[in-house]
Amino acid sequence: MTTAVATEAPARSAPEGDPSLIGVPTFIVGATALGLVLTGYVPTGAVGASIAIILPATGLGQLVAAVWAAALGQSAVAAVFGVFTGFWFSYAALVLGLIHGWFGISGEAAVSTQGLFLIAWLVTIGLLTLTTLRLPAAFTLLFALIDVALALVLYGTVGGSTAATTAGGYVVFAFTAVGVYLFAGALSAATGGKPLPLGRPVLN
């Protein structure tokens, strides 16, 4: 007579890791490229120069980080990376669409189309800023600088102010520097070191 022995399947360990180690550096490279475009490093007619970085690196990197964060159950982190996935992919679509005439937008309507894009994202990222005030202060600073950059580029685009657009580009470099700080802290912690201080949240 044989006795059936019930065996339990080994428990599957939860996935581990830090999605910001992909999300933040791919954000940094795209933001650096965008800042160089806005500050005039490339000629005015070469606005699409950054797309070779933004589309395959930044947009895809944000998407991977968002999916990874969601798999870890980090809903807030997934939301942040998901929002920026939409921003970078839609920026690439806007630039490529205007250059190649994909959307049937006339030359006269190009400025208002860019204004529409910037207003929509300023509202969305402004909301993101307000709803993430319980995160450490470094994140609030990052989002607030992004809001300022969008507002300056919006004014520069709609108002025809090159100075405002250039200023927006320098603010892009400022929030890129915050991203570098965040990445350095995350990588330090991931490699056994101490994380960098991120500051107290605005709201407890």
PAKOL-577446 format. One line per field, with one value per residue: residue number from 1; residue in three letters; x, y, z of N, C-alpha, C, CB in turn. Coordinates in steps of 0.1 Angstrom, whole numbers, plus 2048, in hexadecimal, padded with zeros to 3 digits. Atoms other than C-alpha are relative to their C-alpha. Glycine has a CB too. Layout:
num	[NUM; ...]
residuo	[ALA; ...]
nxx	[X; ...]
nyy	[Y; ...]
nzz	[Z; ...]
caxx	[X; ...]
cayy	[Y; ...]
cazz	[Z; ...]
cxx	[X; ...]
cyy	[Y; ...]
czz	[Z; ...]
cbxx	[X; ...]
cbyy	[Y; ...]
cbzz	[Z; ...]
This chain:
num	[1; 2; 3; 4; 5; 6; 7; 8; 9; 10; 11; 12; 13; 14; 15; 16; 17; 18; 19; 20; 21; 22; 23; 24; 25; 26; 27; 28; 29; 30; 31; 32; 33; 34; 35; 36; 37; 38; 39; 40; 41; 42; 43; 44; 45; 46; 47; 48; 49; 50; 51; 52; 53; 54; 55; 56; 57; 58; 59; 60; 61; 62; 63; 64; 65; 66; 67; 68; 69; 70; 71; 72; 73; 74; 75; 76; 77; 78; 79; 80; 81; 82; 83; 84; 85; 86; 87; 88; 89; 90; 91; 92; 93; 94; 95; 96; 97; 98; 99; 100; 101; 102; 103; 104; 105; 106; 107; 108; 109; 110; 111; 112; 113; 114; 115; 116; 117; 118; 119; 120; 121; 122; 123; 124; 125; 126; 127; 128; 129; 130; 131; 132; 133; 134; 135; 136; 137; 138; 139; 140; 141; 142; 143; 144; 145; 146; 147; 148; 149; 150; 151; 152; 153; 154; 155; 156; 157; 158; 159; 160; 161; 162; 163; 164; 165; 166; 167; 168; 169; 170; 171; 172; 173; 174; 175; 176; 177; 178; 179; 180; 181; 182; 183; 184; 185; 186; 187; 188; 189; 190; 191; 192; 193; 194; 195; 196; 197; 198; 199; 200; 201; 202; 203; 204]
residuo	[MET; THR; THR; ALA; VAL; ALA; THR; GLU; ALA; PRO; ALA; ARG; SER; ALA; PRO; GLU; GLY; ASP; PRO; SER; LEU; ILE; GLY; VAL; PRO; THR; PHE; ILE; VAL; GLY; ALA; THR; ALA; LEU; GLY; LEU; VAL; LEU; THR; GLY; TYR; VAL; PRO; THR; GLY; ALA; VAL; GLY; ALA; SER; ILE; ALA; ILE; ILE; LEU; PRO; ALA; THR; GLY; LEU; GLY; GLN; LEU; VAL; ALA; ALA; VAL; TRP; ALA; ALA; ALA; LEU; GLY; GLN; SER; ALA; VAL; ALA; ALA; VAL; PHE; GLY; VAL; PHE; THR; GLY; PHE; TRP; PHE; SER; TYR; ALA; ALA; LEU; VAL; LEU; GLY; LEU; ILE; HIS; GLY; TRP; PHE; GLY; ILE; SER; GLY; GLU; ALA; ALA; VAL; SER; THR; GLN; GLY; LEU; PHE; LEU; ILE; ALA; TRP; LEU; VAL; THR; ILE; GLY; LEU; LEU; THR; LEU; THR; THR; LEU; ARG; LEU; PRO; ALA; ALA; PHE; THR; LEU; LEU; PHE; ALA; LEU; ILE; ASP; VAL; ALA; LEU; ALA; LEU; VAL; LEU; TYR; GLY; THR; VAL; GLY; GLY; SER; THR; ALA; ALA; THR; THR; ALA; GLY; GLY; TYR; VAL; VAL; PHE; ALA; PHE; THR; ALA; VAL; GLY; VAL; TYR; LEU; PHE; ALA; GLY; ALA; LEU; SER; ALA; ALA; THR; GLY; GLY; LYS; PRO; LEU; PRO; LEU; GLY; ARG; PRO; VAL; LEU; ASN]
nxx	[808; 7F8; 805; 7FD; 7F9; 802; 7F4; 803; 7F8; 7F8; 806; 7F9; 7FC; 805; 7F5; 7F9; 7F8; 804; 803; 7FA; 7F3; 802; 809; 7F9; 7F6; 805; 806; 7F5; 7FA; 80A; 800; 7F3; 802; 80A; 7FA; 7F7; 808; 806; 7F6; 7FA; 7F4; 802; 807; 80E; 807; 7FD; 807; 801; 7F3; 801; 809; 7F8; 7FE; 80C; 809; 7FC; 7FA; 808; 80E; 800; 7FB; 80A; 80A; 7FB; 800; 80E; 804; 7F8; 806; 80D; 7FF; 7FC; 80B; 7FD; 80A; 7FC; 7F4; 805; 808; 7F7; 7F9; 80A; 802; 7F4; 801; 809; 7FA; 7F5; 805; 808; 7F7; 7FA; 80B; 803; 7F5; 800; 80C; 7FF; 7F5; 804; 80D; 808; 80D; 807; 7FF; 7FA; 7F5; 806; 805; 7F5; 7FD; 80B; 7FF; 7F6; 806; 809; 7F8; 7FA; 80B; 806; 7F6; 7FE; 80B; 7FE; 7F5; 803; 808; 7F7; 7F8; 808; 804; 7F5; 7F9; 7FC; 7F3; 7F5; 800; 7F8; 809; 809; 7F8; 7FF; 80D; 803; 7F7; 806; 80C; 7FA; 7FB; 80B; 806; 7F7; 801; 80D; 7FF; 7F7; 806; 80C; 7FD; 7F5; 7F5; 7F5; 7FA; 808; 7FD; 7F3; 801; 806; 7F5; 7F7; 807; 7FF; 7F3; 801; 807; 7F7; 7F7; 807; 801; 7F2; 7FF; 809; 7FA; 7F4; 804; 806; 7F6; 7F8; 807; 801; 7F3; 7FC; 7FC; 80A; 808; 7FF; 80C; 80A; 808; 80D; 80C; 807; 80B; 7FD]
nyy	[7F4; 7F4; 7F4; 7F4; 7F5; 7F3; 7F7; 7F2; 7F9; 7F5; 7F2; 7F7; 7F4; 7F3; 7FA; 7F6; 7F7; 7F2; 7FC; 7F3; 802; 7FF; 7F4; 7F3; 7FD; 7FE; 7F3; 7F6; 7FF; 7F9; 7F2; 7F9; 7FE; 7F5; 7F3; 7FC; 7FB; 7F3; 7F5; 7FD; 807; 804; 7F5; 7FF; 809; 80E; 803; 80E; 806; 808; 80B; 80D; 804; 7FF; 80A; 80D; 802; 7FA; 805; 80F; 802; 7FC; 80A; 80B; 7FD; 800; 80E; 807; 7FB; 806; 80E; 800; 7FB; 7F2; 7F9; 7F2; 800; 804; 7F5; 7F6; 804; 801; 7F2; 7FB; 808; 7F9; 7F4; 802; 806; 7F6; 7F5; 805; 800; 7F2; 7FB; 807; 7FD; 7F3; 800; 808; 7FD; 80C; 7FE; 7F6; 7F3; 7F6; 7F9; 7F5; 805; 807; 7F9; 803; 80F; 801; 7FA; 80A; 80A; 7FB; 7FE; 80D; 807; 7F8; 803; 80E; 801; 7F8; 808; 80A; 7F9; 7FE; 80D; 808; 7F7; 808; 805; 7F7; 7F3; 800; 803; 7F3; 7F7; 804; 7FE; 7F1; 7FA; 804; 7F7; 7F3; 802; 800; 7F3; 7F7; 804; 7FC; 7F1; 7FD; 806; 7F8; 7F2; 7FE; 7FB; 809; 7FF; 808; 80E; 803; 801; 80D; 80A; 801; 806; 80E; 805; 800; 80C; 80B; 801; 807; 80E; 806; 802; 80C; 80C; 803; 805; 80E; 809; 803; 80A; 80D; 806; 802; 7F4; 7F9; 7F7; 7F2; 7FA; 7FA; 7F5; 803; 7FD; 7F3; 804; 80C]
nzz	[800; 801; 7FA; 808; 7F8; 806; 800; 803; 80A; 7F9; 801; 80A; 7FA; 806; 807; 7F8; 808; 800; 80D; 803; 806; 80E; 804; 7FE; 80A; 80D; 7FF; 800; 80D; 808; 7FB; 805; 80E; 802; 7FB; 80B; 80B; 7FC; 7FE; 80C; 804; 80E; 807; 7FE; 809; 7FC; 7F4; 7FE; 7FD; 7F3; 800; 800; 7F2; 7F8; 804; 7FC; 7F4; 7F5; 7FF; 7FD; 7F2; 7F7; 801; 7F9; 7F2; 7FB; 7FF; 7F5; 7F4; 7FE; 7FC; 7F2; 7F8; 7FD; 808; 801; 809; 80D; 806; 804; 80C; 80A; 804; 808; 80C; 809; 804; 809; 80D; 807; 806; 80C; 80A; 805; 808; 80D; 807; 806; 80B; 80B; 804; 7FE; 7FA; 808; 7F9; 809; 7FA; 7F8; 7F4; 7F9; 7F4; 7F7; 7FD; 7F6; 7F3; 7FA; 7FA; 7F4; 7F6; 7FB; 7F7; 7F4; 7F7; 7FB; 7F8; 7F5; 7F7; 7FA; 7F6; 7F4; 7F9; 7FB; 7F6; 7F5; 804; 7FC; 807; 80C; 80B; 802; 808; 80E; 807; 801; 80B; 80C; 802; 804; 80E; 80A; 801; 808; 80E; 804; 802; 80B; 80D; 803; 801; 809; 7F8; 800; 7F3; 7F7; 804; 7FC; 7F2; 7FD; 802; 7F4; 7F5; 803; 7FA; 7F1; 7FB; 803; 7F5; 7F5; 804; 7FE; 7F2; 7FD; 805; 7F8; 7F3; 802; 804; 7F4; 7F7; 807; 800; 7F3; 7F9; 7FA; 809; 7FE; 7FA; 80A; 7FB; 7FA; 808; 7FE; 7F8; 7F9]
caxx	[800; 80F; 80A; 806; 81C; 810; 82C; 829; 835; 852; 846; 84E; 862; 856; 869; 883; 896; 893; 882; 892; 8B3; 8A5; 88B; 8A2; 8C0; 8AB; 898; 8B9; 8C6; 8A5; 8A4; 8C8; 8C0; 8A1; 8B4; 8CE; 8B3; 8A2; 8C2; 8CC; 8E8; 8D9; 8CB; 8A7; 89C; 8AA; 890; 88E; 8B2; 8A9; 890; 8AB; 8B0; 88E; 87A; 88F; 8A0; 88C; 869; 871; 885; 868; 850; 866; 86A; 844; 83D; 858; 84A; 827; 833; 843; 822; 831; 813; 81F; 841; 82F; 818; 835; 848; 828; 821; 844; 840; 823; 835; 854; 842; 829; 845; 856; 834; 82E; 850; 850; 82C; 832; 852; 842; 81F; 80F; 7F2; 7E6; 7F0; 7F7; 816; 800; 7F2; 814; 81A; 7F7; 7FC; 81C; 80A; 7EF; 809; 81B; 7FB; 7EE; 80F; 813; 7F1; 7F9; 81B; 810; 7F5; 810; 825; 808; 7FE; 821; 829; 82C; 84B; 86E; 875; 88E; 871; 85B; 878; 87C; 857; 855; 873; 862; 843; 859; 86A; 849; 83B; 859; 859; 834; 839; 856; 843; 822; 830; 84D; 867; 888; 895; 879; 87F; 8A4; 89D; 887; 8A4; 8BA; 89F; 89E; 8C3; 8BB; 8A1; 8B9; 8D2; 8B8; 8B3; 8D9; 8D8; 8BA; 8CC; 8EC; 8DA; 8C6; 8E5; 8F9; 8DE; 8DB; 901; 902; 909; 8F5; 8D8; 8DB; 8C4; 8A5; 896; 877; 855; 842; 824; 826]
cayy	[800; 821; 841; 861; 87C; 89F; 8B6; 8DB; 8EF; 906; 929; 941; 95E; 981; 993; 9AB; 9C9; 9EE; 9FA; A1D; A0E; A0C; A28; A44; A40; A3D; A5C; A6E; A66; A72; A92; A9A; A96; AAC; AC7; AC8; ACD; AE9; AFC; AFC; AE3; AD6; AED; AF9; AE2; AC3; AC0; A9B; A95; A88; A6F; A54; A54; A5D; A43; A23; A2A; A42; A38; A13; A16; A28; A0D; 9F1; A02; A07; 9E3; 9D7; 9EE; 9E1; 9BD; 9C6; 9D5; 9F8; A0A; A2E; A27; A16; A34; A4C; A38; A32; A57; A5E; A41; A53; A74; A68; A52; A6E; A88; A71; A6D; A92; A9B; A7F; A86; AAB; AA5; A8B; A99; A79; A8A; AA2; AC0; ADF; AF4; B10; AF9; AEA; B04; AFF; AD9; ADC; AF2; AD8; ABE; AD3; ADE; ABB; AAE; ACC; AC5; AA0; AA3; AC0; AA9; A8E; AA7; AAF; A8B; A7F; A99; A7C; A70; A7C; AA0; A97; A89; AA8; ABD; AA8; AAA; AD0; AD7; AC3; AD8; AF8; AEB; AE3; B05; B17; B03; B08; B2E; B2D; B18; B2B; B4D; B49; B50; B3F; B4B; B39; B19; B1A; B21; B02; AEE; AF8; AEF; ACD; ACA; AD3; AB7; AA0; AA7; A9D; A7D; A76; A7B; A62; A49; A4B; A45; A27; A18; A1C; A0A; 9EF; 9E8; 9E6; A0A; A24; A36; A5B; A71; A7C; A95; A95; A93; AB4; AA2; A87]
cazz	[800; 7F6; 808; 7F4; 802; 7FB; 7F2; 7F2; 7D5; 7DF; 7E6; 7CA; 7D7; 7D0; 7B5; 7C3; 7B7; 7B1; 792; 795; 78B; 768; 769; 777; 760; 741; 74C; 751; 72E; 71E; 733; 72A; 705; 708; 71C; 700; 6E6; 6FA; 701; 6DD; 6DB; 6BB; 69F; 6A2; 685; 697; 6B2; 6AB; 6B4; 6D7; 6CB; 6C4; 6EA; 6F7; 6E3; 6E7; 707; 71D; 714; 714; 735; 746; 73A; 747; 768; 76B; 764; 77C; 797; 792; 794; 7B6; 7C2; 7C3; 7B6; 7BC; 7AB; 78E; 78A; 789; 76F; 75C; 75A; 74C; 734; 725; 725; 713; 6F9; 6F2; 6EE; 6D5; 6C3; 6C2; 6B4; 69A; 691; 68B; 677; 661; 65F; 66E; 67F; 664; 679; 664; 669; 677; 691; 69C; 6B7; 6C7; 6C4; 6D8; 6F1; 6F5; 6FC; 716; 727; 72A; 739; 750; 75F; 762; 771; 787; 795; 79A; 7AD; 7C5; 7CB; 7D3; 7EE; 807; 7F4; 7FF; 7F6; 7DB; 7C6; 7CC; 7C0; 7A1; 798; 7A0; 789; 76E; 772; 76F; 750; 73F; 748; 73A; 71A; 717; 71A; 702; 6E8; 6E9; 6EF; 6D7; 6F2; 6EA; 70C; 71F; 70B; 712; 737; 737; 729; 746; 75F; 74D; 756; 77A; 77E; 76C; 787; 7A1; 78D; 78E; 7B4; 7B7; 7A1; 7B5; 7D5; 7C7; 7B8; 7D8; 7EC; 7D1; 7D3; 7F9; 802; 813; 801; 7FD; 812; 7FF; 817; 82C; 81A; 816; 825; 840]
cxx	[809; 7F9; 803; 805; 7FD; 80C; 7FB; 809; 808; 7FA; 808; 804; 7FB; 80B; 806; 806; 7FA; 7FE; 806; 80E; 800; 7F9; 808; 80B; 7FB; 7F8; 80B; 805; 7F6; 7FF; 80C; 7FF; 7F6; 805; 809; 7F9; 7FB; 80A; 808; 80D; 7FF; 7F8; 7F1; 7F8; 802; 7FA; 7FF; 80D; 800; 7F8; 807; 803; 7F3; 7F7; 805; 806; 7F7; 7F2; 7FF; 804; 7F5; 7F5; 804; 800; 7F2; 7FB; 806; 7FA; 7F2; 801; 805; 7F5; 803; 7F8; 804; 80C; 7FB; 7F8; 809; 807; 7F6; 7FC; 80B; 801; 7F8; 806; 80A; 7FC; 7F7; 808; 806; 7F5; 7FD; 80B; 800; 7F4; 800; 80A; 7FB; 7F2; 7F6; 7F2; 7F7; 7FF; 807; 80B; 7FB; 7FB; 80B; 803; 7F5; 800; 80A; 7FB; 7F7; 808; 806; 7F6; 7FB; 80A; 803; 7F6; 802; 80B; 7FF; 7F7; 809; 808; 7F8; 7FC; 80B; 808; 804; 80D; 80B; 801; 807; 7F6; 7F7; 808; 801; 7F3; 7FD; 809; 7FB; 7F5; 806; 805; 7F5; 7F9; 808; 800; 7F3; 7FF; 808; 7FA; 7F4; 802; 80C; 80D; 80B; 807; 7F9; 803; 80E; 801; 7FA; 80A; 809; 7F9; 7FF; 80D; 800; 7F8; 807; 80A; 7FA; 7FF; 80D; 802; 7F7; 806; 80C; 7FD; 7FA; 80B; 809; 7F9; 7FF; 80E; 806; 804; 7F4; 7F8; 803; 7F4; 7F8; 7F8; 7F3; 7F4; 7FA; 7F4; 803; 7F4]
cyy	[80C; 80C; 80C; 80B; 80D; 809; 80E; 806; 80A; 80D; 808; 80D; 80C; 806; 80C; 80A; 80E; 806; 80E; 7FE; 7FF; 80D; 80D; 802; 802; 80D; 80A; 802; 808; 80F; 807; 803; 80C; 80E; 805; 806; 80E; 80B; 803; 7F9; 7FB; 80B; 7FF; 7F5; 7F1; 7FC; 7F1; 7F9; 7F7; 7F4; 7F2; 7FB; 7FF; 7F4; 7F2; 7FE; 805; 7FB; 7F2; 7FE; 804; 7F5; 7F3; 802; 800; 7F2; 7F8; 805; 7FA; 7F2; 7FF; 805; 80F; 809; 80F; 801; 7FD; 80C; 80B; 7FD; 7FF; 80D; 805; 7F7; 807; 80D; 7FE; 7FA; 80B; 80C; 7FB; 800; 80E; 805; 7F9; 803; 80E; 801; 7F9; 802; 7F4; 804; 80A; 80E; 80A; 807; 80B; 7FB; 7F9; 806; 7FC; 7F1; 7FE; 805; 7F7; 7F5; 804; 803; 7F3; 7F9; 809; 7FE; 7F3; 7FF; 80A; 7F9; 7F5; 806; 802; 7F4; 7F8; 808; 7F8; 7F8; 808; 80C; 800; 7FD; 80C; 80A; 7FC; 803; 80F; 806; 7FC; 809; 80E; 800; 800; 80D; 80A; 7FD; 803; 80F; 803; 7FC; 809; 80F; 804; 806; 7F5; 7FF; 7F7; 7F1; 7FB; 7FF; 7F2; 7F5; 7FF; 7FB; 7F1; 7FA; 800; 7F4; 7F3; 7FD; 7FA; 7F1; 7F9; 7FD; 7F3; 7F3; 7FC; 7FA; 7F2; 7F6; 7FD; 7F6; 7F2; 7F8; 7FF; 80C; 806; 808; 80E; 806; 807; 80B; 7FB; 803; 80E; 7FD; 7F3; 7F7]
czz	[800; 806; 7F8; 80A; 7F8; 801; 7FC; 7F6; 807; 7FD; 7F6; 807; 7F8; 7F8; 808; 7F6; 801; 7F2; 7FC; 7FA; 7F1; 7FD; 801; 7F5; 7F2; 7FF; 7FF; 7F1; 7F6; 803; 7FB; 7F1; 7FE; 804; 7F5; 7F4; 804; 801; 7F3; 7FC; 7F2; 7F9; 803; 7F8; 804; 80D; 802; 803; 80D; 7FF; 7FF; 80E; 807; 7FD; 805; 80D; 80C; 801; 804; 80F; 80A; 800; 808; 80F; 806; 802; 80B; 80D; 803; 804; 80F; 809; 804; 7F7; 7FD; 7F6; 7F2; 7F9; 7FB; 7F2; 7F4; 7FA; 7F6; 7F4; 7F6; 7FB; 7F5; 7F2; 7F9; 7FB; 7F3; 7F4; 7FB; 7F7; 7F2; 7F8; 7F9; 7F5; 7F4; 7FB; 802; 804; 7F9; 806; 7F6; 807; 809; 80E; 809; 80E; 80B; 804; 80B; 80D; 806; 807; 80D; 80B; 807; 80A; 80C; 80A; 806; 80A; 80C; 80A; 807; 80B; 80D; 807; 805; 80A; 80C; 7FD; 806; 7F8; 7F3; 7F4; 7FD; 7F8; 7F2; 7F8; 7FF; 7F5; 7F2; 7FC; 7FB; 7F2; 7F6; 7FF; 7F8; 7F1; 7FA; 7FC; 7F3; 7F2; 7FB; 7FE; 7F7; 806; 800; 80E; 80A; 7FD; 805; 80F; 804; 7FE; 80C; 80C; 7FD; 805; 80F; 805; 7FC; 80A; 80C; 7FD; 802; 80F; 805; 7FC; 808; 80D; 7FF; 7FD; 80C; 809; 7F9; 801; 80F; 808; 806; 7F6; 804; 807; 7F6; 806; 806; 7F6; 803; 809; 807; 7FF]
cbxx	[7F6; 803; 805; 7F3; 80F; 7F4; 80B; 800; 7F8; 80E; 7FF; 7F7; 810; 7FA; 7FB; 80A; 800; 80B; 7F1; 801; 806; 7F8; 7F5; 805; 80B; 7F6; 7F9; 80C; 803; 7F3; 7FE; 80C; 7FC; 7F4; 807; 809; 7F5; 7F9; 809; 803; 802; 7F8; 803; 7FB; 804; 810; 7F2; 7FB; 80B; 7FB; 7F7; 80C; 809; 7F8; 7FE; 809; 80D; 800; 7F9; 809; 80C; 7F9; 7FD; 80F; 806; 7F7; 802; 80F; 7FF; 7F8; 80B; 80C; 7FE; 810; 7F2; 803; 80B; 7F7; 7F7; 80B; 808; 7F3; 7FE; 80C; 7FB; 7F3; 807; 80B; 7F8; 7F5; 80B; 805; 7F3; 800; 80E; 801; 7F4; 804; 80D; 802; 7FF; 806; 802; 7F2; 807; 7F5; 808; 7F4; 7F5; 80D; 801; 7F3; 803; 80D; 7F9; 7F7; 80B; 808; 7F5; 7FD; 80C; 801; 7F3; 802; 80D; 7F8; 7F5; 809; 804; 7F4; 7F8; 809; 7F7; 7F5; 802; 80D; 806; 80B; 7F7; 7FC; 80E; 802; 7F5; 804; 80F; 7FC; 7F8; 80B; 809; 7F6; 7FE; 80F; 803; 7F5; 805; 80D; 7FB; 7F5; 804; 7FC; 7FC; 80A; 800; 7F1; 7FF; 80A; 7F8; 7F4; 807; 805; 7F1; 7FF; 80C; 7F8; 7F2; 807; 806; 7F2; 7FC; 80B; 7FB; 7F3; 803; 809; 7F5; 7F6; 808; 802; 7F1; 7FC; 809; 80B; 806; 805; 7F1; 804; 804; 7F7; 7FE; 7FE; 7F6; 7FB; 7F3; 802]
cbyy	[800; 803; 801; 804; 7FD; 807; 7FB; 809; 806; 7FF; 806; 803; 800; 80A; 806; 7FA; 7FC; 809; 802; 808; 7F3; 7F4; 800; 800; 7F6; 7F4; 802; 7FB; 7F3; 7F9; 800; 7F7; 7F4; 7FD; 7FE; 7F5; 7F6; 7FD; 7FC; 80F; 7F4; 7F3; 7FF; 80E; 802; 7FE; 806; 7FA; 80B; 809; 801; 802; 80B; 80D; 800; 7FB; 808; 80F; 803; 7F9; 809; 80D; 7FC; 7FD; 80E; 808; 7F8; 804; 80F; 801; 7FA; 809; 7F8; 803; 800; 806; 7F6; 7F4; 806; 803; 7F3; 7F9; 80A; 800; 7F1; 803; 807; 7F8; 7F4; 805; 803; 7F2; 7F9; 809; 7FE; 7F1; 7FF; 80A; 7F9; 7F1; 804; 7F8; 805; 7FB; 800; 80A; 806; 807; 7F6; 800; 80F; 804; 7F8; 806; 80D; 7FA; 7FB; 80D; 808; 7F6; 7FD; 80F; 801; 7F6; 803; 80D; 7F9; 7FA; 80E; 808; 7F9; 7FC; 80B; 7F6; 7FE; 7F8; 80A; 7F5; 7F3; 805; 801; 7F1; 7FA; 806; 7FB; 7F1; 802; 804; 7F3; 7F6; 806; 7FF; 7F0; 7FD; 807; 7F9; 7F2; 7FE; 805; 80A; 803; 804; 80E; 803; 7FE; 80B; 80B; 7FE; 803; 80F; 806; 7FD; 809; 80D; 800; 802; 80E; 807; 7FF; 80A; 80C; 802; 802; 80D; 809; 801; 805; 80E; 805; 801; 808; 7F6; 809; 809; 7FD; 808; 80A; 7F5; 80A; 808; 7F5; 806; 7FE; 803]
cbzz	[80C; 7F1; 80F; 7F9; 802; 806; 7F6; 80D; 7F4; 7FA; 80E; 7F4; 802; 80A; 7F2; 809; 7F1; 808; 7FE; 80D; 806; 7FB; 809; 80E; 800; 7FC; 80E; 809; 7FA; 801; 80F; 803; 7F9; 809; 80D; 7FC; 7FD; 80D; 80B; 800; 80A; 7FF; 7F1; 7FC; 7F2; 801; 801; 7F3; 802; 80B; 7F3; 7F8; 807; 7FD; 7F1; 7F6; 800; 7FF; 7F2; 7F6; 802; 7FC; 7F1; 7FB; 803; 7F6; 7F2; 7FF; 800; 7F3; 7F7; 802; 80C; 7FE; 806; 80D; 805; 801; 80B; 80A; 802; 806; 80B; 808; 803; 807; 80C; 806; 803; 809; 80B; 802; 805; 80D; 807; 803; 809; 80B; 805; 802; 7F2; 80A; 80F; 7FE; 80D; 7FB; 7F5; 7F9; 7FD; 7F7; 7FF; 7FA; 7F4; 7FC; 7FD; 7F5; 7F6; 7FC; 7FA; 7F4; 7F8; 7FC; 7F8; 7F5; 7F9; 7FB; 7F8; 7F5; 7FB; 7FC; 7F6; 7F4; 804; 803; 7F1; 800; 80A; 800; 804; 80E; 807; 800; 808; 80E; 802; 800; 80D; 80A; 7FF; 805; 80E; 805; 7FF; 80A; 80C; 802; 802; 80A; 80D; 7F5; 80E; 7F6; 805; 7FF; 7F1; 7FC; 806; 7F7; 7F3; 803; 801; 7F1; 7FB; 804; 7FB; 7F2; 804; 802; 7F2; 7FB; 808; 7FA; 7F1; 802; 806; 7F5; 7F4; 808; 802; 7F2; 7F8; 800; 7F6; 80C; 801; 7F3; 80B; 7FB; 7F7; 80D; 801; 7F3; 7F8; 80F]
